Amino acid sequence: MEKMVLRRLTFHLHSRNLLPEEQHGFTKEHSTTDQILYFCQRIRHAHNRKPTNHTVAVFLDLSKVFDRVWNNLLVSKLYKMFGIGKKAIPLDLRLLEKQTYQSEV
């Protein structure tokens, strides 16, 4: 079920160009290496246009951030941003709430 929802959501986002080119996390065929290369190219381009003595960058590690988010608010905001019908929200909330994980040591 989750794979089907993921395929449909991914198709919706890509077919309407709703994801920026800079989006690399959780994106097929993109990696952190691609993002670092993009970042370096942007710095080089900006420096070539107007040389400066400094560059400022802020990096945030948002790992496990979704574990701490109120699911109802998250889904509601995402649907408002990307224009997906509200009928799909209950399905997505059920998918988020029913998650279980197992690990073996």
C-alpha positions in Angstrom: 0.0 0.0 0.0 2.8 2.4 1.0 4.7 1.8 -2.3 1.5 2.6 -4.3 1.0 5.8 -2.4 4.6 6.8 -2.8 4.5 6.1 -6.6 1.4 8.2 -7.0 2.6 11.1 -4.8 6.0 11.1 -6.6 4.3 11.2 -10.0 2.0 14.0 -8.9 5.0 16.1 -7.6 7.2 15.5 -10.6 4.5 15.9 -13.3 3.6 19.3 -11.9 7.2 20.4 -11.2 6.4 21.0 -7.5 9.9 19.9 -6.3 12.8 22.3 -6.6 15.9 21.1 -8.5 17.8 21.5 -5.2 15.7 18.7 -3.6 18.0 15.8 -3.1 16.9 14.1 0.1 14.4 11.2 -0.4 14.7 11.7 -4.1 15.5 8.8 -6.5 18.8 9.0 -8.3 20.1 11.9 -6.1 22.5 11.8 -3.2 24.2 13.9 -0.7 27.2 14.0 -3.0 25.0 15.6 -5.7 23.9 18.2 -3.2 27.5 19.0 -2.2 28.4 19.4 -5.8 25.4 21.7 -6.4 26.4 23.8 -3.3 30.0 24.1 -4.5 28.9 25.2 -8.0 26.6 27.8 -6.5 29.4 29.2 -4.4 31.8 29.3 -7.4 29.2 31.0 -9.6 28.4 33.7 -6.9 32.1 34.3 -6.3 32.7 34.7 -10.1 30.0 37.3 -10.3 31.1 39.3 -7.3 34.3 38.2 -5.6 34.2 38.3 -1.8 36.4 37.3 1.0 33.9 35.1 2.8 31.1 32.6 2.3 28.5 31.9 4.9 26.6 28.5 5.1 24.3 27.0 7.6 23.8 23.2 7.6 21.0 21.6 9.6 20.8 17.9 10.5 17.1 17.2 10.6 17.4 13.4 11.1 14.4 11.9 12.9 12.6 15.3 12.7 9.4 13.6 11.5 9.3 11.4 14.6 8.6 14.6 16.6 6.0 16.2 14.3 2.3 16.2 14.8 1.1 14.0 11.9 -2.2 15.8 11.3 -0.5 19.2 11.0 2.2 17.8 8.8 -0.1 16.2 6.3 -2.4 19.2 6.2 0.4 21.6 5.4 1.8 19.3 2.7 -1.5 19.1 1.0 -2.0 22.8 1.1 1.5 23.3 -0.4 1.2 20.7 -3.1 -2.5 20.8 -4.0 -3.4 17.2 -3.4 -7.1 16.5 -2.7 -8.2 16.3 0.9 -9.8 12.9 0.5 -6.4 11.4 0.6 -5.5 12.9 4.0 -7.2 10.2 6.1 -5.4 7.5 4.2 -2.0 9.2 4.8 -2.7 9.6 8.5 -3.5 5.9 8.8 -0.2 5.1 7.0 1.7 7.4 9.4 0.0 6.1 12.6 0.3 2.4 11.8 4.1 2.4 11.3 6.0 -0.2 13.2 9.7 -1.0 13.0 11.8 -4.0 13.9 15.5 -4.3 14.4 17.7 -7.3 15.1 21.0 -7.2 16.9 
